[in-house]
Every structure is written in structure tokens, then in C-alpha cells.
């Protein structure tokens, strides 16, 4: 059965995988029982050092000194950093959701998802003595998948306050949205920013670790995924998404009792979170607690009759049966709900290609490439698009 998980994401950017942002109680209670089971997993291949999340490298300090450090009096240093992040003749940052990087890795790669970019920006800003406020922006979750794992990403950005003065290092600075500068890496409607929720740096570190856990799980590194998720829950015990991630990791490791324990806690704190509901129901079904699982499934159907990828999965089944007309209709229904998701455009292109609609296939493959969020997907779609165009050219020659 499919393991459903709504993140963490990070990020219209992938800010956090395997997390959910359904309504949570204002006062979350830390778990009363031990939800970690270290004895089930091999030691981590690389010990987790949270101090490295925001750490600067000599290259980053050199960049700040060269580009911003000698700012003339009256210059807005925040604006200079903002321009350096956005202007293509400066850092030339690129959005890439493939992996969540720490500040140094993002700077070296000049790419990252929204959480990675926010972490790097904060590290640079703090070196320039700017107050920083992270925010979770209230926008619809963005879904993606890797094999039988489904991820939901929330969006994180940050505000930059005015730099602290060396003349009065003890002065306190409040983050006033009217005077602060918001740094974001995707366009957002104004109302979304108005409803942004402040996040502590501790929660950002937990989000980073939770993202890494999800990414490690997606590539089959289950043991390392456990240690990353465990650390996320340890860093911020009130960060519910980490317990959901732990639950999914236990599921994949075959530890259904441990999965039930972690997911029951997450569900108890956010009863209407559809991700927690789905994952707990799946675990209960795996241990034959079918009556309780049915109750959860019924509640889930009330909250979310057509979950993300519902029509997409039916479309893929139709493709396997060779029913390309039905598959096309199902992919179109999914695309109506999420017009910019690259994989829906990709499969619509394939269905139309099989139906002989070459021009439409070309259009959707071009949209898939345009909306891709990783370099790998972009290159894959570009190659497919070239093949479609080559085939179309051959047809014109024959005519």
C-alpha cells in the first residue's frame, strides 16, 4: 500500500517533507513516552552536527566582504544583500528541490529549495548583524512523489531587519513588517504574506533535519533517515511533522508497533491532519486493527474525498491497460487541481503522444520542462521534448 505523507516541507519550495500543515492545536504537548527506538537501526554513517546548518565558510565571508562589506554610509545593506540574491550577475541562485542543503552547501551549489535558500540567506544576514525572522507562509501545500512515497511541501521565507549598530551592541530590535525587508524566492499573493506565521530558528533546524530524513528515505537510506528524523524531534520536541516522519520510517523498516506509537502521538495532537490520519490508518491495517482503521478512513474521506494524486494514480493504471483516452481525461482532472505540476504535464504528453496528438504532446512536455523543480527532471523532459519534435519533423517530411 502507498505511504502517504504530507510535508515538510519545506517549500512551495520543499521546505519540509513528510509534514503536514493541517490545523494544529495552539498548545502542542511534547510526547509523554519514548518514541525513539535506536536499537532497531544501524549507527549513522555521518554524525549529525546541527551547528553546521548555518555555519559560514571562508568563501562566504570573502563574498560578503567583497560585495557588501564596504558599503558607503547611507546604503541599505539589506537591499544590497537582497539584490545580490536576486540579480543574475551576482550569486545567480537557482531553485532546485532535489535536496535540502545547509547554508554552505547552498552557497557552493548556488541552488536550493526555499528552505535551503532561506537558511543561506539568514546565515549571510546574521554575519552582517541583521535581525532575521523566519516565517511559514500560508499557501496551499505542493505535492510531489518519489516511488511510493508522497511528499507535501510548505513554504518558508524570511524577513530582514535593519542591521544592528556597532555603537550600541546591546540595543534590541523588533521585527516590524512595515520596515523589514521580506526575502522570498517565488512570487506570492500579498494575502499569503499577511498570514505568515513566525518560526523560530530551532524549528527551522528541525525542518531542515526532517527534510533530510525524507530525502534519505526516498533513496533507500532508511537507517540514516531515522537518525535525521530522530534529531529533528530532539531539536524541537513540539515539531509534529518529525513524529510523522519517524512513523513512516518505522513503517518502511517493518516496525509497525513503533510506527503506530509515533503516529498515534502526532494524530492526538492534530486529529484532523489528513497526513497523520492516513499514515496511522495504514499502520493499523498492517497490524490487523481493521475496525479502528476503518473509522480513521471514514474521517479521512470526510476531510479529503479526493486526496492528492487520486486521479493521477487512476490515470497511470489506465495507461498500463492501454486506455490512453481515459488516462488523458484523468490526468486532465488532476491538472485542473494543480495546473503547474510538472509530472501531470509529462504524463499528459505521453497519453497524447500515444493517441497521435503530437502537437498537444509537445505543448505538455514543454510545460513539464518549464515547471520542473530539479535539474534532473528538467534534463529528462528536455530530452523527451527533443524526441517529440524530431518525430513531428519526420511526419512533416513524409507529408
C-alpha positions in Angstrom: 0.0 0.0 0.0 1.1 3.6 -0.6 2.7 5.5 2.2 1.1 8.9 2.2 3.0 11.8 3.8 2.4 15.5 3.8 5.5 17.6 4.4 7.7 19.4 5.4 8.4 20.8 3.6 9.9 22.8 3.1 8.9 24.5 0.4 6.4 25.7 -2.4 9.9 25.1 -2.3 10.4 21.9 -0.5 10.6 23.4 2.9 9.8 20.2 4.6 8.9 16.8 3.6 6.6 14.3 5.2 4.9 17.0 7.2 1.5 18.5 7.3 0.1 21.9 7.9 -3.5 21.0 8.6 -4.8 22.9 11.6 -2.8 22.1 14.7 -3.7 22.9 18.3 -2.1 26.2 19.5 -0.5 24.4 22.5 1.1 21.2 21.4 2.2 18.9 24.2 5.5 17.1 24.0 5.2 13.3 23.9 5.0 11.6 27.3 6.6 8.4 26.2 9.8 7.5 24.4 9.2 7.3 20.7 12.8 6.7 19.7 13.9 3.1 19.1 17.6 3.4 18.4 18.2 -0.4 18.8 16.4 -1.0 15.6 18.8 0.9 13.4 22.4 0.8 12.4 24.5 3.8 13.7 24.5 6.8 11.4 27.2 6.8 8.7 27.7 10.5 9.3 27.0 12.0 12.8 24.6 14.9 12.6 26.1 18.3 13.6 23.4 20.9 13.8 25.9 23.7 14.2 26.8 23.3 10.5 23.3 24.2 9.4 24.0 28.0 9.5 27.8 27.8 9.5 29.7 30.2 7.1 32.7 29.2 5.1 35.7 31.4 4.3 34.3 31.8 0.8 31.0 33.1 2.1 32.8 35.7 4.3 35.0 36.7 1.4 31.9 37.2 -0.7 30.3 39.4 1.9 33.5 41.5 2.4 33.9 42.0 -1.4 30.3 42.7 -2.4 28.8 44.2 0.7 31.3 44.8 3.5 32.5 48.2 2.2 29.1 49.8 1.8 29.1 53.5 1.8 27.3 55.5 4.5 23.6 55.7 3.9 23.5 52.5 1.9 20.8 50.0 2.8 22.8 46.8 3.5 19.7 44.7 3.5 18.9 45.9 -0.1 22.4 45.2 -1.2 22.1 41.6 0.1 18.6 41.3 -1.4 20.0 42.4 -4.8 22.9 40.0 -4.5 20.5 37.1 -4.0 18.2 38.1 -6.9 20.4 39.6 -9.6 21.7 37.1 -12.0 25.1 38.9 -12.3 25.6 38.3 -8.5 25.1 35.0 -6.8 22.9 33.7 -9.6 20.8 31.5 -7.3 18.8 28.7 -8.8 15.7 27.0 -7.4 16.3 23.2 -7.1 14.1 21.0 -4.9 16.2 17.8 -5.3 17.9 18.1 -1.9 17.8 20.3 1.2 21.2 21.9 1.7 22.8 23.7 4.6 24.0 27.3 4.2 27.5 26.4 3.0 26.2 23.8 0.5 23.6 26.1 -0.9 26.2 28.8 -1.4 28.6 26.4 -3.1 25.9 25.0 -5.4 24.2 28.3 -6.0 21.0 26.3 -5.8 18.5 25.0 -3.3 14.8 24.7 -2.3 13.1 27.5 -0.4 14.3 26.2 3.0 17.9 25.9 1.8 17.8 29.4 0.3 16.2 30.8 3.5 18.9 29.2 5.6 21.8 30.5 3.5 20.2 34.0 3.4 19.8 34.0 7.2 23.4 32.9 7.6 24.7 35.8 5.4 22.4 38.3 7.1 23.4 37.3 10.6 27.0 37.8 9.6 26.1 41.3 8.6 24.4 41.7 12.0 20.9 41.8 10.6 18.0 40.6 12.7 16.2 37.7 11.0 12.7 36.3 11.3 11.7 33.1 9.6 8.1 32.7 8.5 5.9 29.9 7.3 3.7 31.3 4.6 0.1 30.2 4.4 -0.2 28.8 0.8 -1.5 25.5 -0.4 0.8 22.6 0.1 2.7 21.5 -3.0 2.8 17.7 -3.5 5.4 15.6 -5.2 6.3 11.9 -5.1 9.2 9.5 -5.3 8.2 5.9 -5.9 5.5 5.0 -3.4 6.4 8.0 -1.1 4.3 11.1 -1.4 5.6 14.5 -0.1 3.8 17.7 0.7 5.8 20.9 0.9 5.0 24.1 2.8 6.7 27.4 2.1 9.2 29.3 4.2 10.6 32.7 3.7 12.3 35.3 6.0 12.3 39.0 6.9 15.4 41.1 7.3 15.5 43.8 9.9 17.8 46.8 10.0 21.4 45.9 10.9 22.5 46.4 14.5 24.7 49.3 15.2 28.3 48.7 16.5 27.8 51.8 18.6 25.2 50.1 20.7 25.6 46.3 20.5 23.1 45.9 23.4 20.2 47.5 21.6 17.2 45.3 20.9 15.4 45.3 17.6 11.9 44.3 16.9 10.9 42.9 13.5 8.4 45.4 12.1 6.8 44.1 8.9 6.4 47.7 7.8 10.1 48.4 7.9 11.5 44.9 7.4 12.5 43.5 4.0 10.9 40.2 3.0 13.2 37.8 1.1 11.3 35.3 -1.0 12.3 33.1 -3.9 8.9 32.6 -5.5 6.1 35.0 -6.3 3.3 35.0 -3.7 0.0 36.8 -3.4 0.0 39.6 -0.8 -2.6 37.9 1.4 -0.3 34.9 1.8 2.4 37.1 3.3 -0.1 38.8 5.5 -1.0 35.5 7.1 2.6 34.3 7.6 3.4 32.6 10.9 6.7 33.3 12.6 9.1 30.3 13.1 12.0 30.0 15.5 15.5 29.1 14.3 15.1 25.9 16.3 12.1 24.9 14.3 13.9 25.8 11.1 16.7 23.4 12.1 14.1 20.7 12.8 12.6 21.3 9.4 16.0 21.0 7.8 16.6 17.7 9.5 13.1 16.5 8.7 13.6 17.3 5.0 16.9 15.4 5.1 15.2 12.4 6.7 12.6 12.3 3.9 15.2 12.7 1.2 17.3 9.9 2.7 14.2 7.7 3.0 13.3 8.3 -0.7 16.7 7.0 -1.8 16.5 3.9 0.5 18.9 5.1 3.2 16.4 4.1 6.0 18.9 4.0 8.8 20.3 7.4 8.1 16.8 8.7 7.6 15.9 7.5 11.1 18.7 9.4 12.8 17.9 12.6 10.9 14.2 12.4 11.9 15.1 11.5 15.5 17.4 14.5 15.7 14.6 16.7 14.3 12.3 15.6 17.1 15.0 16.0 19.6 15.9 19.5 18.5 12.2 20.7 18.6 10.1 18.2 20.6 6.9 20.1 19.6 7.5 19.8 15.8 4.8 17.3 15.0 6.0 16.6 11.5 9.1 14.9 12.8 7.0 12.2 14.5 5.0 11.6 11.3 8.3 11.1 9.5 9.5 8.8 12.2 6.3 6.8 11.8 6.8 6.5 8.0 10.4 5.4 8.6 9.3 2.7 11.1 6.7 1.6 8.5 9.4 1.1 5.8 11.7 -0.6 8.3 8.9 -3.1 9.2 8.4 -1.8 12.8 4.7 -1.4 12.8 4.3 -1.1 16.6 6.9 1.7 16.7 5.2 3.4 13.7 1.8 3.2 15.5 3.2 4.7 18.6 4.8 7.7 16.8 1.8 8.3 14.6 -0.7 8.0 17.4 1.1 10.8 19.2 1.1 13.0 16.1 -2.6 12.3 15.4 -3.5 13.0 19.1 -2.1 16.5 18.7 -3.6 17.2 15.3 -6.7 15.0 14.9 -7.8 16.4 11.6 -4.4 16.4 9.9 -5.1 14.2 6.9 -1.5 13.0 6.6 -1.3 11.8 10.1 -4.7 10.2 9.7 -3.7 8.3 6.5 -0.4 7.1 7.8 -1.9 5.9 11.1 -4.8 4.1 9.3 -2.3 2.4 7.1 -0.3 1.2 10.1 -3.4 -0.1 11.9 -4.3 -2.0 8.8 -0.9 -3.5 8.7 -1.3 -4.9 12.2 -4.9 -6.0 11.5 -6.6 -3.4 13.7 -9.2 -3.1 10.9 -12.1 -1.6 12.9 -10.2 1.4 14.2 -8.5 1.8 10.8 -12.0 1.9 9.1 -13.1 4.7 11.5 -10.0 6.7 10.6 -10.5 6.1 6.9 -14.1 7.3 7.1 -13.0 10.5 8.8 -10.3 10.9 6.2 -12.9 10.6 3.4 -14.9 13.4 5.0 -11.9 15.7 5.2 -10.4 14.8 1.9 -12.6 12.8 -0.5 -10.1 13.1 -3.4 -6.6 13.2 -2.0 -3.6 14.5 -4.0 -2.6 12.2 -6.9 -6.1 10.5 -6.7 -6.9 10.9 -10.4 -3.2 10.6 -11.3 -2.9 7.1 -10.0 -6.0 6.1 -11.8 -4.6 7.6 -14.9 -1.4 5.6 -14.6 -3.5 2.4 -14.2 -5.4 3.3 -17.4 -2.0 3.8 -19.2 -0.9 0.3 -18.1 -4.1 -1.1 -19.7 -3.5 0.9 -22.9 -6.6 3.0 -22.3 -5.0 6.3 -23.3 -8.2 8.2 -23.8 -9.3 7.5 -20.2 -5.8 8.2 -18.9 -5.8 11.6 -20.7 -9.1 12.6 -19.0 -7.9 11.5 -15.6 -4.6 13.4 -16.0 -6.5 16.5 -17.1 -8.7 16.3 -14.0 -5.5 16.2 -11.8 -4.0 19.1 -13.8 -7.2 21.1 -13.2 -6.4 20.9 -9.5 -2.7 21.6 -9.8 -2.1 23.4 -13.1 1.7 23.7 -12.7 2.8 20.3 -11.5 5.4 19.0 -14.0 4.6 15.3 -13.7 1.0 15.8 -14.6 2.0 17.6 -17.8 4.6 14.9 -18.5 2.0 12.1 -18.4 -0.5 14.1 -20.4 2.2 14.5 -23.0 2.7 10.7 -23.1 -1.0 10.0 -23.3 -1.5 12.4 -26.1 1.6 11.1 -27.9 0.1 7.6 -27.8 -3.2 9.0 -29.2 -1.4 10.6 -32.0 -1.9 14.2 -30.8 1.7 15.1 -31.4 1.3 18.9 -31.1 -0.6 18.6 -27.8 2.1 16.2 -26.6 4.8 18.7 -27.4 2.9 21.5 -25.6 2.6 19.5 -22.4 6.2 18.2 -22.5 7.3 21.8 -22.8 5.2 22.7 -19.8 6.7 19.8 -17.8 10.2 21.1 -18.6 9.2 24.7 -17.7 7.7 23.7 -14.3 10.3 21.1 -13.4 11.9 21.7 -10.0 15.1 19.7 -10.3 17.9 19.8 -12.8 17.4 16.1 -13.4 13.7 16.4 -14.3 14.5 19.4 -16.5 17.0 17.4 -18.5 14.7 14.4 -18.7 11.9 16.4 -20.1 14.1 18.3 -22.4 15.3 15.1 -23.9 11.7 13.8 -24.3 10.7 17.1 -25.9 13.5 16.9 -28.4 12.4 13.4 -29.4 8.8 14.5 -29.9 9.9 17.5 -32.0 12.1 15.2 -34.1 9.2 12.8 -34.7 7.0 15.7 -35.6 9.5 16.9 -38.1 9.7 13.4 -39.7 5.9 13.4 -40.0 6.0 16.8 -41.8 8.7 15.5 -44.2 6.5 12.4 -45.1 3.6 14.6 -45.8 
